[in-house]
Amino acid sequence: MAPTGPRSGDAIFASVERVNAELFTLTYGATVRQLLTDLEEVEEVNKQLDQMGYNIGIRLIDEFLAKSNVSRCVDFKETADVIAKVGFKMFLGINATVTNWDADGTCCNIILEDNPLVDFVELPDTCQGLYYCNILSGVIRGALEMVSMKTEVTWLRDMLRGDDAYELQVKLLKQVPEEYPYKDDE
C-alpha cells in the first residue's frame, strides 16, 4: 500500500468525530467562570488557562501527528503554517492565517478568522484583564514543546477586549535538540 500524503485541515475536520459546538462553548465558559470564582484574581485565571492549555497541547500533538500525516517540518515558518492551516481547522474547524514574520523567521502572528470559544460570551468590567481564550496559547506552546520547540505565545488582539480580531503572537525561543535515551551504535 502506498504511503498517504499529508491531509488538509478540511479533510481531517470532516472525518473526525465532533462534540456539539454549543456544548463545547458552554462547557468552556463554565470552566472559566469557575476559575474566576475559585481564584478571584484575573491574572491567576490567565495563568491557569494557559497551564490547562499546555497540558492539553502536550497530549493533542500525538493525535494531530497521527491523523494529519504531516511530515517533520523543516523550519519554524513551515510549522506555524501547519498550525494555522491544519491544526486550527482540524480541532476547532476554523481558518487562521500567519502574518508579520520577523527578519529571523522566529516570530509571527496567527490571526484567527473565527473563534468558537467566544460564542455567547461578554466580559464584565471586572474581568477586563482576562484573556478568555488563553487556553489556546497554552495548547500551542505545549504542542510545540513536544516537537522540540520552546516558544512563547501571547495574545496581541482579542475581540472580547474591544479589538478588531483574534491575534496570537508565537515566538520561537529555542529549538531544543532531540535527545535519544540510547545510542544506536551499541
C-alpha positions as CSV (number, residue, x, y, z in Angstrom):
1,M,0.0,0.0,0.0
2,A,1.4,3.4,-1.0
3,P,2.0,5.9,1.8
4,T,-0.6,8.6,2.1
5,G,0.4,12.2,1.8
6,P,-0.4,14.9,4.3
7,R,-4.1,15.6,4.7
8,S,-5.7,19.1,4.7
9,G,-7.3,20.5,7.8
10,D,-10.7,20.5,6.0
11,A,-10.4,16.7,5.2
12,I,-9.4,15.8,8.7
13,F,-12.2,18.1,10.2
14,A,-14.8,16.4,8.0
15,S,-13.7,12.9,9.1
16,V,-13.3,13.2,12.8
17,E,-16.0,12.8,15.4
18,R,-17.1,16.1,16.9
19,V,-18.7,17.4,20.0
20,N,-21.7,19.7,19.7
21,A,-20.2,23.2,19.3
22,E,-22.7,24.8,21.7
23,L,-22.0,22.2,24.4
24,F,-18.2,22.7,23.9
25,T,-18.6,26.5,24.1
26,L,-20.8,26.5,27.2
27,T,-18.6,23.9,29.0
28,Y,-15.5,26.0,28.4
29,G,-17.4,29.1,29.6
30,A,-18.4,27.3,32.8
31,T,-14.8,26.3,33.4
32,V,-13.6,29.9,33.0
33,R,-16.4,31.1,35.3
34,Q,-15.5,28.5,37.9
35,L,-11.8,29.5,37.7
36,L,-12.8,33.2,38.3
37,T,-14.8,32.2,41.3
38,D,-12.1,29.9,42.8
39,L,-9.0,32.0,42.0
40,E,-10.6,35.5,42.3
41,E,-7.5,37.2,40.6
42,V,-7.9,37.6,36.8
43,E,-4.1,37.2,36.3
44,E,-4.2,33.9,38.2
45,V,-7.0,32.7,35.9
46,N,-4.9,33.7,32.8
47,K,-2.0,31.6,34.2
48,Q,-4.3,28.6,34.9
49,L,-6.0,28.7,31.5
50,D,-2.5,28.8,29.9
51,Q,-1.4,25.8,32.0
52,M,-4.6,23.9,31.2
53,G,-3.9,24.5,27.5
54,Y,-0.3,23.5,27.9
55,N,-1.4,20.1,29.4
56,I,-3.9,19.6,26.6
57,G,-1.2,20.6,23.9
58,I,1.3,18.0,25.1
59,R,-1.3,15.3,24.5
60,L,-3.0,16.7,21.5
61,I,0.1,16.7,19.4
62,D,0.0,12.9,19.2
63,E,-3.5,12.9,17.8
64,F,-2.5,15.7,15.4
65,L,0.5,13.8,14.1
66,A,-1.4,10.5,13.8
67,K,-4.4,11.9,11.9
68,S,-2.8,14.6,9.8
69,N,0.1,12.6,8.2
70,V,2.2,15.7,8.3
71,S,5.9,15.0,8.0
72,R,8.5,16.8,10.0
73,C,8.5,20.5,9.3
74,V,11.8,21.9,8.1
75,D,11.7,25.2,9.9
76,F,9.6,27.3,12.2
77,K,7.8,29.1,9.3
78,E,6.5,25.8,8.0
79,T,5.5,24.7,11.5
80,A,3.5,27.9,12.0
81,D,1.8,27.4,8.6
82,V,0.8,23.9,9.5
83,I,-0.6,25.1,12.9
84,A,-2.7,27.8,11.1
85,K,-3.9,25.8,8.1
86,V,-4.2,22.3,9.5
87,G,-4.2,22.4,13.3
88,F,-6.8,25.1,13.9
89,K,-9.0,23.6,11.1
90,M,-8.7,20.1,12.4
91,F,-9.5,20.8,16.1
92,L,-11.7,23.9,16.0
93,G,-13.0,24.0,12.4
94,I,-11.6,27.5,11.9
95,N,-9.3,29.1,9.4
96,A,-6.2,31.0,10.5
97,T,-3.5,33.0,8.7
98,V,0.1,33.6,9.6
99,T,1.4,37.1,9.2
100,N,4.1,39.6,10.4
101,W,7.2,37.4,10.3
102,D,10.3,39.0,11.8
103,A,13.6,39.0,9.8
104,D,15.0,35.9,11.6
105,G,11.9,33.8,11.0
106,T,11.4,33.2,14.7
107,C,8.3,35.3,15.4
108,C,5.0,35.5,13.7
109,N,1.4,36.4,14.3
110,I,-1.6,34.0,13.8
111,I,-4.9,35.7,13.1
112,L,-8.0,33.6,13.7
113,E,-10.8,34.2,11.3
114,D,-13.4,33.0,13.9
115,N,-13.2,31.8,17.4
116,P,-15.8,29.2,18.6
117,L,-14.8,29.6,22.2
118,V,-16.3,33.1,22.5
119,D,-19.9,32.4,21.3
120,F,-22.3,33.7,23.9
121,V,-19.5,35.5,25.8
122,E,-19.4,39.0,27.1
123,L,-16.7,40.0,29.6
124,P,-17.9,42.1,32.6
125,D,-16.0,45.2,33.6
126,T,-14.4,43.3,36.5
127,C,-12.7,40.9,34.0
128,Q,-11.2,43.3,31.5
129,G,-7.7,41.9,32.1
130,L,-8.9,38.3,31.4
131,Y,-7.6,36.6,28.3
132,Y,-10.6,34.4,27.9
133,C,-9.1,32.2,25.2
134,N,-5.7,31.9,26.9
135,I,-6.1,28.1,26.8
136,L,-5.3,28.3,23.0
137,S,-1.9,29.9,23.7
138,G,-1.1,27.1,26.1
139,V,-2.2,24.4,23.6
140,I,0.2,25.8,21.0
141,R,3.0,26.2,23.5
142,G,2.6,22.6,24.8
143,A,2.3,21.0,21.4
144,L,5.3,22.8,20.0
145,E,7.4,21.9,23.1
146,M,6.7,18.2,22.3
147,V,8.2,18.7,18.9
148,S,11.3,20.3,20.3
149,M,10.4,24.0,20.0
150,K,10.4,26.1,23.1
151,T,8.0,29.0,22.4
152,E,6.3,32.0,24.0
153,V,2.7,32.5,22.9
154,T,0.8,35.7,23.8
155,W,-2.4,37.4,22.7
156,L,-2.0,40.6,20.8
157,R,-5.6,41.3,19.9
158,D,-8.9,40.0,21.3
159,M,-12.3,41.0,20.1
160,L,-13.7,40.4,23.7
161,R,-11.4,43.2,24.8
162,G,-12.6,45.6,22.0
163,D,-10.1,44.7,19.3
164,D,-11.0,44.0,15.7
165,A,-9.6,40.5,15.5
166,Y,-8.2,37.5,17.5
167,E,-4.5,37.5,17.0
168,L,-1.8,35.5,18.7
169,Q,2.0,36.1,18.6
170,V,4.1,32.9,18.5
171,K,7.8,33.5,19.2
172,L,10.4,30.7,19.0
173,L,12.7,31.0,22.0
174,K,14.9,28.0,21.1
175,Q,15.0,24.8,19.1
176,V,15.7,22.0,21.6
177,P,17.9,19.3,20.2
178,E,16.3,15.9,20.4
179,E,17.7,13.5,23.0
180,Y,17.7,9.8,22.5
181,P,17.6,7.5,25.5
182,Y,20.1,5.1,24.0
183,K,22.9,5.0,21.4
184,D,22.3,3.3,18.1
185,D,25.9,2.1,17.7
186,E,25.9,-0.2,20.8
